[in-house]
Amino acid sequence: MSAAPEEPTFEEVGDELADLVRVADRIKAEQKWDKEHTYVIDIIRILHGQIGIRKMDLDAALREKRVADQEPIPKAFDKTVQSVLNQHTSQSKVFRKKNKRANDDLFYSPKGKHSGTWALRSDERARNWVKRKIGKVL
């Protein structure tokens, strides 16, 4: 006659549950990260190698990519993109209010503020940002 399998102790169940909660928290954090930073990564990809691109062309390229990838497109899409640009350019009050250093920005307007053109501040800076955020190069 074989012995019945032992039931796990309360501590073992608690440890397993704690591990599962940590995994769930990590997954939720990754999903939040993706929502917050997917635009930045896509903008970096589009602006890489460009001297400058008009905002309307940037919006069109981002929209096309999101449609192809079946990603959601917010109703105020162009404003969402502008907000992301503003959060990552030292030419913006939004960026400066966060007390970021000028050399932390990723994007700039090569023809000046309000010109409607955007470019990467530097490929190296963008590459370092991506490494810090996701641990790999695009």
Beta strands, then each sheet from edge to edge (+ up, - down):
strand 1: 53-54
strand 2: 107-108
strand 3: 117-120
sheet 1: 1+ 3- 2+
end
